[in-house]
Amino acid sequence: MRMLKEVVLLPDELEAIKLHDIDGLEQIESSRKMRISQSTFARILDSAYKKMVEAIIKGKAIKIEKKQ
């Protein structure tokens, strides 16, 4: 794995994926839980999906950043 290029999932991206895809919440409810607007939530979720797809298609590792 050390030789693979990485994509980095940020903590807010990981939380968005969890709320939407694991917990099954709609974007409006998810955005309320994260205390952000729905449009910001949608942008974060889109960014996370693009990073995950890039990792799958291009064979990259997914690195999850820790909360600071």
The 8 nearest C-alpha neighbors of each residue, nearest first, counted from 0:
[[1, 3, 2, 60, 4, 59, 5, 61],
 [2, 0, 3, 4, 60, 5, 59, 62],
 [1, 3, 0, 4, 5, 60, 59, 58],
 [4, 2, 0, 1, 59, 60, 5, 58],
 [3, 5, 59, 60, 2, 6, 1, 58],
 [6, 4, 60, 59, 61, 3, 7, 62],
 [5, 7, 61, 62, 50, 60, 54, 8],
 [6, 8, 62, 63, 61, 9, 5, 64],
 [9, 7, 63, 12, 64, 62, 13, 47],
 [8, 10, 12, 64, 11, 7, 63, 13],
 [11, 9, 13, 12, 66, 64, 14, 65],
 [12, 10, 14, 13, 9, 15, 43, 8],
 [13, 11, 15, 9, 47, 14, 10, 43],
 [12, 14, 10, 16, 11, 15, 17, 9],
 [15, 13, 11, 17, 12, 16, 18, 10],
 [14, 16, 12, 18, 17, 13, 44, 19],
 [17, 15, 13, 19, 14, 20, 18, 12],
 [18, 16, 21, 14, 15, 20, 19, 22],
 [17, 19, 22, 15, 16, 29, 24, 21],
 [18, 20, 24, 23, 16, 17, 22, 15],
 [19, 21, 23, 16, 17, 22, 18, 24],
 [20, 22, 17, 23, 18, 19, 16, 24],
 [21, 23, 18, 24, 20, 19, 17, 16],
 [24, 22, 19, 20, 21, 18, 25, 17],
 [25, 23, 19, 22, 18, 29, 28, 26],
 [24, 26, 28, 27, 29, 19, 23, 18],
 [25, 27, 29, 28, 30, 37, 24, 19],
 [28, 26, 30, 29, 37, 25, 31, 36],
 [29, 27, 31, 30, 25, 26, 24, 32],
 [30, 28, 26, 32, 31, 27, 18, 24],
 [29, 31, 33, 27, 35, 37, 32, 28],
 [32, 30, 34, 28, 33, 29, 35, 27],
 [31, 33, 29, 30, 34, 28, 35, 18],
 [32, 34, 30, 31, 35, 29, 15, 40],
 [35, 33, 31, 32, 30, 36, 29, 37],
 [36, 34, 30, 33, 31, 39, 37, 40],
 [37, 35, 39, 38, 30, 40, 34, 31],
 [36, 38, 40, 30, 39, 27, 41, 26],
 [37, 39, 41, 40, 36, 42, 35, 30],
 [40, 38, 42, 36, 41, 37, 43, 35],
 [39, 41, 37, 43, 38, 42, 30, 44],
 [40, 42, 38, 44, 39, 43, 45, 37],
 [43, 41, 45, 39, 40, 44, 46, 38],
 [44, 42, 40, 46, 45, 41, 12, 39],
 [43, 45, 47, 41, 46, 42, 15, 12],
 [46, 44, 42, 48, 47, 43, 41, 49],
 [45, 47, 43, 49, 44, 48, 42, 50],
 [46, 48, 44, 50, 12, 45, 49, 51],
 [47, 49, 51, 45, 50, 46, 52, 44],
 [50, 48, 52, 46, 47, 51, 53, 45],
 [49, 51, 53, 47, 48, 52, 6, 54],
 [52, 50, 54, 48, 53, 49, 47, 55],
 [53, 51, 55, 49, 54, 50, 56, 48],
 [52, 54, 50, 56, 51, 55, 57, 49],
 [55, 53, 59, 51, 58, 52, 57, 56],
 [56, 54, 52, 58, 53, 57, 51, 59],
 [55, 57, 53, 54, 58, 52, 59, 51],
 [56, 58, 54, 59, 55, 53, 52, 4],
 [59, 57, 55, 54, 56, 60, 3, 53],
 [60, 58, 54, 4, 5, 57, 3, 61],
 [59, 61, 5, 3, 54, 4, 6, 62],
 [62, 60, 6, 5, 7, 63, 54, 59],
 [61, 63, 7, 6, 8, 5, 60, 64],
 [64, 62, 8, 7, 9, 65, 61, 10],
 [63, 65, 9, 10, 8, 62, 66, 7],
 [64, 66, 67, 10, 63, 9, 8, 62],
 [67, 65, 10, 64, 9, 11, 63, 13],
 [66, 65, 64, 10, 9, 11, 63, 8]]
